[in-house]
Amino acid sequence: MFSRILTSALLAGAGAGLIAAFLQLWFLQPVLLHAELYEQGRLVHFGAASAVPAHLDLGGLDPLRDGLTLFFTLLIYAGYALLLVALMSLAEQRGVAITARSGLVWGLAGFAVLHLAPGFSLAPEVPGVAAAAVGPRQIWWFVTVFAAGGAAWLIAFGGSWRAWGAAVLLLLAPHVVGAPEPDHFAGTAPPELAALFAARSYGVAMAGWVLLGVLAGYFWSREAA
């Protein structure tokens, strides 16, 4: 069983992580580089006017930065895959069939738990925007992810209105308490740039998780055969 979990997770994590890394380099890194110029004071944003056009073809290839992005993305998705496949094995013991098609649903659930749920109150941020202290945000993020994960499991396997009601409470509780916020909203980066980064972050994350779920389901079922 351990060998099956490890093999399926490493193959799925490598495939999904590679695609996710290239999506990050293509769609997210130009936005980050643009925002860093504002953070460093090399560009200044005045209301609706910017010192340069809004194109994002800045920089170019940076072998060290791009290589580290690729390496850590592969590492992160390998960790995601280990968690996902372990949960798939538990679900299979409860009689759930795991396939590439059902893996797509698992991937969407992973995206919802790890990105959409915490991002509802604590959206992805570009450099140069006002934010609360890192420590409280990390604690709130972990609590929200664990609550959303528990809610997703109850929705899938609870099998009763009581379980589904508990899932709703788990989903709502962190947002009712509220994520840590800065004393005032301000920053050097234009809000349009921050919005673009948040939107693209969700898009890249969803694509990566869908692919991870499909590959994990495929390799898990193939290892069983």
Long-range contacts (C-beta under 8 A, 24 or more apart in sequence): 1-89, 4-89, 4-220, 4-223, 4-224, 5-82, 5-85, 5-86, 5-89, 6-82, 7-219, 7-223, 8-81, 8-85, 8-216, 8-219, 8-220, 8-223, 9-78, 9-81, 9-82, 9-84, 9-85, 9-86, 9-216, 10-78, 10-81, 11-215, 11-219, 12-81, 12-84, 12-85, 12-212, 12-215, 12-216, 12-218, 12-219, 13-74, 13-77, 13-78, 13-79, 13-80, 13-81, 13-82, 13-212, 14-74, 14-77, 14-78, 15-211, 15-212, 15-215, 16-77, 16-80, 16-81, 16-208, 16-209, 16-211, 16-212, 16-215, 17-73, 17-74, 17-75, 17-76, 17-77, 17-78, 17-208, 18-70, 18-74, 19-207, 19-208, 19-211, 20-73, 20-77, 20-204, 20-205, 20-207, 20-208, 20-211, 21-69, 21-70, 21-73, 21-74, 23-204, 23-207, 23-208, 24-69, 24-73, 24-204, 25-66, 25-69, 25-70, 27-200, 27-203, 27-204, 28-197, 28-200, 28-201, 28-204, 29-59, 29-65, 29-66, 29-69, 30-56, 30-57, 30-58, 30-59, 31-56, 31-126, 31-193, 31-196, 31-197, 31-200, 32-126, 32-127, 32-197, 33-58, 33-59, 34-58, 34-193, 35-126, 35-127, 35-128, 35-189, 35-193, 35-194, 35-197, 36-127, 36-128, 38-127, 38-128, 38-188, 38-189, 38-190, 38-193, 39-127, 39-128, 39-188, 39-189, 41-188, 44-188, 45-188, 45-189, 45-190, 50-190, 54-192, 77-208, 77-212, 80-110, 80-114, 80-209, 80-212, 81-212, 81-216, 84-110, 84-212, 84-213, 84-216, 85-216, 85-220, 88-216, 88-217, 88-220, 89-220, 91-156, 91-157, 92-220, 94-157, 98-217, 98-220, 98-221, 99-217, 99-218, 99-221, 100-214, 100-215, 100-217, 100-218, 100-221, 101-214, 101-217, 102-217, 103-213, 103-214, 103-215, 103-216, 103-217, 103-218, 103-220, 104-210, 104-213, 104-214, 104-217, 105-213, 106-213, 106-216, 106-217, 107-209, 107-210, 107-211, 107-212, 107-213, 107-214, 107-216, 108-206, 108-209, 108-210, 108-213, 109-152, 109-156, 109-213, 110-209, 110-212, 110-213, 111-205, 111-206, 111-209, 111-210, 112-148, 112-152, 113-145, 113-148, 113-149, 113-152, 114-145, 114-205, 114-209, 115-201, 115-202, 115-205, 115-206, 115-209, 116-202, 117-144, 117-145, 117-147, 117-148, 117-171, 117-174, 118-144, 118-145, 118-148, 118-174, 118-179, 119-198, 119-202, 120-175, 121-174, 121-175, 121-178, 121-179, 122-179, 122-180, 123-198, 124-197, 124-198, 124-201, 124-202, 125-194, 125-197, 125-198, 126-189, 126-193, 126-194, 126-197, 127-189, 128-187, 128-188, 128-189, 129-187, 129-188, 129-189, 129-194, 130-182, 130-184, 130-185, 130-186, 130-187, 131-182, 132-179, 132-180, 132-181, 132-182, 133-180, 136-180, 137-179, 137-180, 140-174, 140-177, 140-179, 140-180, 143-174, 144-174, 144-175, 144-179, 147-171, 147-173, 147-174
